[in-house]
Amino acid sequence: MYSVDNRAGRLIEVRLASPLPAGEVDACIARIQGIVTQNRHGAVVCIELLQVDVLAPESAEKFLEMMRVQNATVHRTAYLLPVANAILGLQVERLIRDAHNSSRKAFRDTTSLEAWLVPVMTMVEAQQLRKFLSQLG
């Protein structure tokens, strides 16, 4: 399961949950790429992975390729990881490292995530980010 929304400025809100079939991964990536392409001012992305068990290797590679393609157009990307899922944490950390872009970081709490993203956001984007984070399941 996934959702991708762009409700405020450059902010792209992504929620992922297991199971995440290959077709949904492709649709999710296409939606993100479409929003990034439409926004000439780049993007700020928040990806919530609290309901993900682990990404299938093929899915992880597809996300990595998207990350590499978007290196020049994404200002910052924050990944919110579940505290108790070390395997997913290692997987996402590897993707971030292999994408070769220091503007991506993984977090296990919303306070740190927000503190890192908000400085590059407009007030409207920051308000929407807070709303998105307040709706965590």
C-alpha positions as CSV (number, residue, x, y, z in Angstrom):
1,M,0.0,0.0,0.0
2,Y,1.2,3.5,-0.8
3,S,0.0,7.1,-1.0
4,V,1.8,10.0,-2.6
5,D,0.4,13.6,-2.1
6,N,1.5,17.1,-2.9
7,R,-0.8,19.4,-0.9
8,A,1.6,22.3,-0.3
9,G,4.3,23.8,-2.5
10,R,7.3,21.5,-2.9
11,L,6.4,19.1,-0.2
12,I,5.8,15.5,-1.3
13,E,4.2,13.3,1.4
14,V,4.7,9.6,0.9
15,R,3.3,6.7,3.0
16,L,4.4,3.1,2.4
17,A,3.0,0.0,4.1
18,S,3.6,-3.7,3.6
19,P,2.7,-5.6,1.5
20,L,4.1,-3.5,-1.3
21,P,3.7,-5.4,-4.6
22,A,6.0,-4.6,-7.6
23,G,3.1,-2.9,-9.5
24,E,2.5,-0.5,-6.6
25,V,6.2,0.3,-6.3
26,D,6.2,1.2,-10.0
27,A,3.0,3.4,-9.6
28,C,4.4,5.1,-6.5
29,I,7.7,5.9,-8.2
30,A,5.9,7.2,-11.3
31,R,3.7,9.4,-9.1
32,I,6.7,10.9,-7.2
33,Q,8.6,11.5,-10.4
34,G,5.6,13.2,-12.0
35,I,5.3,15.6,-9.1
36,V,9.1,16.3,-9.0
37,T,9.0,17.0,-12.8
38,Q,6.0,19.3,-12.6
39,N,7.6,21.4,-9.8
40,R,10.3,23.7,-11.2
41,H,11.5,24.7,-7.8
42,G,12.5,21.2,-6.7
43,A,11.0,19.0,-4.0
44,V,11.2,18.4,-0.3
45,V,10.1,14.8,0.5
46,C,8.9,13.1,3.6
47,I,8.6,9.3,3.4
48,E,6.8,7.5,6.2
49,L,7.8,3.8,6.4
50,L,6.3,2.9,9.8
51,Q,4.2,0.1,8.4
52,V,6.8,-1.4,6.2
53,D,8.4,-4.8,7.1
54,V,11.2,-4.8,4.5
55,L,11.5,-3.8,0.9
56,A,11.9,-6.6,-1.7
57,P,15.3,-6.4,-3.3
58,E,13.8,-5.5,-6.7
59,S,11.8,-2.7,-5.1
60,A,14.7,-1.4,-3.2
61,E,16.7,-1.2,-6.5
62,K,13.9,0.7,-8.2
63,F,13.7,3.2,-5.3
64,L,17.5,3.6,-5.5
65,E,17.4,4.3,-9.2
66,M,14.7,7.0,-8.6
67,M,16.8,8.5,-5.8
68,R,19.9,8.8,-8.1
69,V,17.8,10.3,-10.9
70,Q,16.4,12.9,-8.6
71,N,19.6,13.9,-6.9
72,A,19.7,17.3,-8.6
73,T,16.1,18.2,-8.1
74,V,15.3,17.1,-4.5
75,H,16.3,19.6,-1.8
76,R,15.9,17.2,1.1
77,T,14.3,13.8,1.7
78,A,13.5,12.5,5.2
79,Y,12.6,8.9,5.9
80,L,10.7,8.1,9.0
81,L,11.6,4.6,10.1
82,P,10.0,2.3,12.8
83,V,12.1,2.1,15.9
84,A,11.8,-1.6,16.3
85,N,12.7,-2.6,12.7
86,A,16.5,-2.7,12.5
87,I,16.5,-4.6,9.1
88,L,14.4,-2.0,7.4
89,G,16.6,0.7,9.0
90,L,19.7,-0.9,7.6
91,Q,18.1,-1.3,4.2
92,V,17.1,2.4,4.0
93,E,20.4,3.6,5.3
94,R,22.1,1.6,2.5
95,L,19.8,3.1,-0.1
96,I,20.6,6.6,1.2
97,R,24.4,5.9,1.2
98,D,24.3,4.4,-2.3
99,A,22.3,7.3,-3.8
100,H,25.3,9.6,-3.0
101,N,23.3,12.6,-1.8
102,S,23.8,14.1,1.7
103,S,20.4,15.8,1.5
104,R,18.7,12.5,2.4
105,K,18.4,11.3,6.0
106,A,16.6,8.6,8.0
107,F,14.9,9.3,11.3
108,R,13.2,7.3,14.0
109,D,11.3,10.2,15.6
110,T,9.2,13.0,14.2
111,T,10.9,15.7,16.2
112,S,14.3,15.2,14.6
113,L,12.8,14.8,11.2
114,E,10.8,18.0,11.5
115,A,13.8,19.9,12.8
116,W,15.8,18.8,9.8
117,L,13.2,19.4,7.1
118,V,11.5,22.7,8.2
119,P,14.6,25.0,7.7
120,V,14.3,24.5,3.9
121,M,10.5,24.9,3.8
122,T,8.0,27.7,3.4
123,M,5.6,28.3,6.3
124,V,2.8,26.6,4.3
125,E,4.9,23.6,3.6
126,A,6.0,23.3,7.2
127,Q,2.4,23.5,8.4
128,Q,1.4,20.7,6.0
129,L,4.4,18.6,7.1
130,R,3.2,18.9,10.7
131,K,-0.3,17.9,9.7
132,F,1.1,14.9,7.8
133,L,3.2,13.8,10.8
134,S,0.2,14.2,13.1
135,Q,-1.7,11.6,11.1
136,L,0.7,8.8,11.7
137,G,-1.0,5.4,12.4
